[in-house]
Amino acid sequence: MTELQFHLSLSALLFCVGLAGVLIRRNVILALVGIEFMLNAANLNFLAYWRYGSRTVSMDGMMFVVFSIAVAAAEVAVGLALVIALYRRLRTARLDEMQSLKGCTERTDDERS
């Protein structure tokens, strides 16, 4: 097994772990962690193809990774803000209990007080 195959296999394993985390877990935070695993697997692919490719002098792979990390940081910030807003509204962080993401729903008298 060459080094490129090893890195790609590791990336595929990391991506599968992240995908399983998104599909199996019921907690919003753990689903976000699974998405982060998948983004890191993509970063590992970018770096592996850049390192073992024919044009290692250019910094194309590194630039893809830097932009991907910036997107991941923005995704975490927006995702956690959504989790906090949903938790304040619904008092739960479980995905299966979040039935509707509509903005304004009718509240009962118990919820208003």
RODRENLO-39496 format. One record per residue: residue number from 1; x, y, z of N, C-alpha, C in turn; residue in three letters. Coordinates in nm, 3 decimals. Each point is the difference from the previous one (the first is absolute). Layout:
% residues N
<NUM <X Y Z> <X Y Z> <X Y Z> 'ALA'>
...
***
This chain:
% residues 113
<1 <0.086 -0.118 0.000> <-0.086 0.118 0.000> <0.090 0.123 0.000> 'MET'>
<2 <-0.024 0.088 -0.094> <0.080 0.121 -0.008> <-0.049 0.101 0.104> 'THR'>
<3 <0.079 0.103 0.016> <-0.038 0.103 0.098> <-0.127 0.073 -0.042> 'GLU'>
<4 <-0.018 0.023 -0.130> <-0.122 0.066 -0.047> <-0.122 -0.087 0.031> 'LEU'>
<5 <0.010 -0.129 -0.025> <-0.111 -0.089 0.030> <-0.030 -0.004 0.148> 'GLN'>
<6 <0.104 0.004 0.083> <-0.021 0.002 0.143> <-0.076 0.126 0.044> 'PHE'>
<7 <0.042 0.116 -0.053> <-0.067 0.124 0.037> <-0.144 0.004 -0.050> 'HIS'>
<8 <-0.023 -0.051 -0.119> <-0.136 -0.003 -0.054> <-0.088 -0.098 0.077> 'LEU'>
<9 <0.057 -0.113 0.041> <-0.076 -0.096 0.082> <-0.034 0.059 0.136> 'SER'>
<10 <0.096 0.069 0.060> <-0.025 0.065 0.128> <-0.106 0.108 -0.015> 'LEU'>
<11 <0.004 0.073 -0.109> <-0.100 0.103 -0.026> <-0.138 -0.061 -0.020> 'SER'>
<12 <-0.007 -0.111 -0.072> <-0.129 -0.067 -0.021> <-0.055 -0.052 0.133> 'ALA'>
<13 <0.086 -0.055 0.084> <-0.044 -0.047 0.131> <-0.051 0.115 0.086> 'LEU'>
<14 <0.073 0.111 -0.001> <-0.041 0.117 0.076> <-0.133 0.055 -0.051> 'LEU'>
<15 <-0.018 0.001 -0.132> <-0.125 0.047 -0.057> <-0.116 -0.092 0.039> 'PHE'>
<16 <0.023 -0.131 -0.002> <-0.105 -0.095 0.037> <-0.039 0.014 0.147> 'CYS'>
<17 <0.098 0.023 0.087> <-0.029 0.023 0.141> <-0.085 0.125 0.017> 'VAL'>
<18 <0.036 0.107 -0.071> <-0.078 0.123 0.006> <-0.141 -0.018 -0.054> 'GLY'>
<19 <-0.013 -0.072 -0.111> <-0.132 -0.024 -0.058> <-0.087 -0.084 0.093> 'LEU'>
<20 <0.060 -0.101 0.061> <-0.074 -0.081 0.097> <-0.042 0.085 0.120> 'ALA'>
<21 <0.087 0.090 0.042> <-0.035 0.088 0.111> <-0.115 0.092 -0.032> 'GLY'>
<22 <-0.007 0.046 -0.123> <-0.111 0.088 -0.040> <-0.129 -0.079 -0.011> 'VAL'>
<23 <0.007 -0.120 -0.056> <-0.122 -0.077 -0.025> <-0.052 -0.073 0.124> 'LEU'>
<24 <0.087 -0.041 0.090> <-0.042 -0.080 0.115> <-0.029 0.084 0.122> 'ILE'>
<25 <0.079 0.101 0.026> <-0.014 0.077 0.123> <-0.128 0.082 -0.002> 'ARG'>
<26 <-0.058 0.017 0.116> <-0.123 0.078 0.014> <0.025 0.138 0.059> 'ARG'>
<27 <0.120 0.027 0.045> <0.032 0.128 0.061> <0.055 0.094 -0.108> 'ASN'>
<28 <-0.040 0.125 0.004> <0.041 0.097 -0.101> <0.151 0.025 0.007> 'VAL'>
<29 <0.054 0.009 0.121> <0.143 0.026 0.015> <0.082 -0.114 -0.059> 'ILE'>
<30 <-0.040 -0.123 0.024> <0.074 -0.114 -0.055> <-0.015 -0.008 -0.152> 'LEU'>
<31 <-0.112 0.044 -0.054> <-0.014 0.007 -0.145> <0.096 0.104 -0.059> 'ALA'>
<32 <0.017 0.112 0.069> <0.096 0.101 -0.046> <0.144 -0.053 0.007> 'LEU'>
<33 <0.030 -0.079 0.101> <0.133 -0.062 0.010> <0.022 -0.096 -0.117> 'VAL'>
<34 <-0.104 -0.074 -0.038> <0.010 -0.088 -0.115> <0.025 0.076 -0.130> 'GLY'>
<35 <-0.063 0.115 -0.013> <0.025 0.084 -0.119> <0.144 0.050 0.000> 'ILE'>
<36 <0.052 0.032 0.117> <0.140 0.043 0.009> <0.095 -0.113 -0.040> 'GLU'>
<37 <-0.033 -0.124 0.040> <0.081 -0.115 -0.042> <0.002 -0.012 -0.152> 'PHE'>
<38 <-0.116 0.020 -0.063> <-0.007 -0.011 -0.145> <0.080 0.112 -0.068> 'MET'>
<39 <-0.004 0.121 0.055> <0.080 0.109 -0.057> <0.150 -0.027 0.017> 'LEU'>
<40 <0.039 -0.058 0.113> <0.141 -0.034 0.020> <0.044 -0.112 -0.093> 'ASN'>
<41 <-0.089 -0.091 -0.033> <0.033 -0.104 -0.098> <0.024 0.062 -0.137> 'ALA'>
<42 <-0.082 0.098 -0.037> <0.022 0.070 -0.127> <0.132 0.075 0.002> 'ALA'>
<43 <0.034 0.062 0.114> <0.129 0.068 0.011> <0.116 -0.097 -0.016> 'ASN'>
<44 <-0.012 -0.119 0.058> <0.104 -0.100 -0.015> <0.014 -0.043 -0.145> 'LEU'>
<45 <-0.110 -0.011 -0.073> <0.006 -0.031 -0.143> <0.072 0.110 -0.077> 'ASN'>
<46 <-0.036 0.125 0.029> <0.067 0.112 -0.068> <0.151 -0.006 0.022> 'PHE'>
<47 <0.041 -0.021 0.123> <0.142 -0.002 0.031> <0.070 -0.121 -0.061> 'LEU'>
<48 <-0.065 -0.115 0.000> <0.062 -0.120 -0.057> <0.020 0.015 -0.150> 'ALA'>
<49 <-0.102 0.048 -0.070> <0.015 0.017 -0.145> <0.100 0.111 -0.032> 'TYR'>
<50 <0.007 0.101 0.084> <0.099 0.105 -0.024> <0.141 -0.053 0.024> 'TRP'>
<51 <0.020 -0.074 0.107> <0.133 -0.047 0.038> <0.053 -0.104 -0.098> 'ARG'>
<52 <-0.086 -0.090 -0.045> <0.047 -0.109 -0.087> <-0.034 0.025 -0.146> 'TYR'>
<53 <-0.045 0.120 -0.033> <-0.028 0.034 -0.139> <0.126 0.043 -0.074> 'GLY'>
<54 <-0.019 0.043 -0.122> <0.114 0.039 -0.084> <0.043 0.144 0.022> 'SER'>
<55 <-0.089 0.084 0.053> <0.033 0.143 0.016> <0.006 0.035 0.149> 'ARG'>
<56 <0.098 -0.051 0.070> <0.012 0.029 0.144> <0.059 0.138 0.025> 'THR'>
<57 <0.058 0.062 -0.103> <0.058 0.133 0.019> <-0.109 0.103 0.020> 'VAL'>
<58 <-0.108 -0.012 -0.075> <-0.111 0.094 0.018> <-0.071 -0.032 0.131> 'SER'>
<59 <-0.064 0.100 0.054> <-0.065 -0.014 0.131> <-0.150 -0.019 -0.014> 'MET'>
<60 <-0.045 -0.064 -0.105> <-0.143 -0.017 -0.025> <-0.068 -0.080 0.111> 'ASP'>
<61 <0.058 -0.112 0.038> <-0.059 -0.083 0.104> <-0.009 0.071 0.133> 'GLY'>
<62 <0.105 0.074 0.033> <0.000 0.075 0.126> <-0.107 0.108 0.000> 'MET'>
<63 <-0.019 0.066 -0.114> <-0.102 0.104 -0.007> <-0.141 -0.059 0.015> 'MET'>
<64 <-0.023 -0.115 -0.061> <-0.130 -0.067 0.019> <-0.024 -0.032 0.147> 'PHE'>
<65 <0.104 -0.048 0.068> <-0.014 -0.036 0.141> <-0.026 0.124 0.085> 'VAL'>
<66 <0.070 0.109 -0.028> <-0.021 0.124 0.076> <-0.143 0.050 -0.018> 'VAL'>
<67 <-0.050 -0.001 -0.123> <-0.138 0.044 -0.022> <-0.100 -0.096 0.063> 'PHE'>
<68 <0.030 -0.128 -0.003> <-0.088 -0.098 0.062> <-0.004 0.017 0.152> 'SER'>
<69 <0.112 0.031 0.060> <0.003 0.025 0.145> <-0.079 0.127 0.033> 'ILE'>
<70 <0.011 0.101 -0.084> <-0.078 0.123 0.022> <-0.150 -0.028 -0.011> 'ALA'>
<71 <-0.040 -0.081 -0.098> <-0.140 -0.037 -0.014> <-0.046 -0.082 0.120> 'VAL'>
<72 <0.085 -0.090 0.049> <-0.035 -0.081 0.116> <-0.017 0.086 0.124> 'ALA'>
<73 <0.084 0.101 0.016> <-0.013 0.089 0.116> <-0.130 0.079 -0.008> 'ALA'>
<74 <-0.035 0.047 -0.118> <-0.127 0.071 -0.016> <-0.118 -0.093 0.022> 'ALA'>
<75 <0.013 -0.125 -0.045> <-0.107 -0.098 0.020> <-0.021 -0.028 0.148> 'GLU'>
<76 <0.107 -0.009 0.075> <-0.011 -0.025 0.145> <-0.067 0.119 0.068> 'VAL'>
<77 <0.038 0.120 -0.037> <-0.060 0.119 0.062> <-0.149 0.008 -0.028> 'ALA'>
<78 <-0.039 -0.020 -0.126> <-0.142 0.006 -0.036> <-0.075 -0.118 0.061> 'VAL'>
<79 <0.060 -0.118 -0.005> <-0.065 -0.119 0.055> <-0.024 0.011 0.149> 'GLY'>
<80 <0.098 0.047 0.075> <-0.019 0.015 0.144> <-0.101 0.109 0.033> 'LEU'>
<81 <-0.002 0.106 -0.080> <-0.102 0.104 0.021> <-0.140 -0.056 -0.023> 'ALA'>
<82 <-0.015 -0.083 -0.102> <-0.130 -0.063 -0.024> <-0.036 -0.097 0.112> 'LEU'>
<83 <0.097 -0.075 0.049> <-0.026 -0.094 0.109> <-0.046 0.076 0.125> 'VAL'>
<84 <0.067 0.109 0.031> <-0.039 0.079 0.118> <-0.140 0.057 -0.017> 'ILE'>
<85 <-0.029 0.053 -0.119> <-0.134 0.056 -0.024> <-0.108 -0.108 0.008> 'ALA'>
<86 <0.027 -0.117 -0.056> <-0.098 -0.108 0.007> <-0.015 -0.052 0.142> 'LEU'>
<87 <0.109 -0.006 0.073> <-0.009 -0.047 0.138> <-0.081 0.097 0.086> 'TYR'>
<88 <0.021 0.129 -0.021> <-0.078 0.099 0.076> <-0.148 -0.010 -0.032> 'ARG'>
<89 <-0.031 -0.030 -0.125> <-0.141 -0.005 -0.041> <-0.066 -0.133 0.037> 'ARG'>
<90 <0.069 -0.111 -0.022> <-0.062 -0.131 0.016> <0.042 -0.073 0.127> 'LEU'>
<91 <0.103 0.048 0.068> <0.053 -0.062 0.121> <0.048 -0.143 -0.022> 'ARG'>
<92 <0.052 -0.028 -0.120> <0.056 -0.130 -0.029> <0.108 0.016 -0.107> 'THR'>
<93 <0.095 -0.092 0.000> <0.103 -0.003 -0.103> <-0.006 -0.130 -0.078> 'ALA'>
<94 <-0.110 -0.071 0.010> <-0.017 -0.126 -0.071> <-0.064 0.026 -0.137> 'ARG'>
<95 <0.059 -0.060 -0.102> <-0.048 0.023 -0.136> <-0.139 -0.057 -0.025> 'LEU'>
<96 <-0.032 -0.114 0.060> <-0.129 -0.061 -0.027> <-0.116 0.072 0.067> 'ASP'>
<97 <0.028 0.087 0.096> <-0.106 0.076 0.066> <-0.024 0.136 -0.067> 'GLU'>
<98 <0.082 0.036 -0.093> <-0.016 0.127 -0.072> <-0.083 -0.026 -0.125> 'MET'>
<99 <-0.129 0.016 0.013> <-0.091 -0.033 -0.108> <-0.010 0.110 -0.105> 'GLN'>
<100 <0.003 0.124 0.043> <-0.022 0.111 -0.091> <0.102 0.109 0.026> 'SER'>
<101 <0.049 0.058 -0.105> <0.094 0.111 0.012> <-0.063 0.131 -0.047> 'LEU'>
<102 <-0.132 0.008 0.006> <-0.068 0.123 -0.039> <0.027 0.108 0.104> 'LYS'>
<103 <0.002 0.124 -0.043> <0.034 0.110 0.089> <-0.102 0.027 0.108> 'GLY'>
<104 <-0.122 0.027 -0.035> <-0.103 0.035 0.098> <-0.106 -0.110 0.001> 'CYS'>
<105 <-0.014 -0.060 0.113> <-0.107 -0.098 0.017> <-0.089 0.049 0.113> 'THR'>
<106 <-0.119 -0.049 0.001> <-0.094 0.039 0.105> <0.045 -0.059 0.132> 'GLU'>
<107 <0.001 0.081 0.102> <0.038 -0.046 0.134> <-0.125 -0.017 0.084> 'ARG'>
<108 <0.007 -0.093 0.091> <-0.110 -0.017 0.094> <0.019 0.097 0.115> 'THR'>
<109 <-0.098 0.008 0.086> <0.008 0.092 0.115> <0.113 -0.040 0.096> 'ASP'>
<110 <0.029 -0.129 0.010> <0.107 -0.046 0.088> <0.137 0.045 -0.050> 'ASP'>
<111 <0.020 0.003 -0.132> <0.128 0.039 -0.057> <0.023 0.150 0.007> 'GLU'>
<112 <-0.107 0.081 0.007> <0.015 0.145 0.001> <0.050 0.050 0.133> 'ARG'>
<113 <-0.030 -0.068 0.106> <0.042 0.048 0.132> <0.134 -0.052 0.041> 'SER'>
***
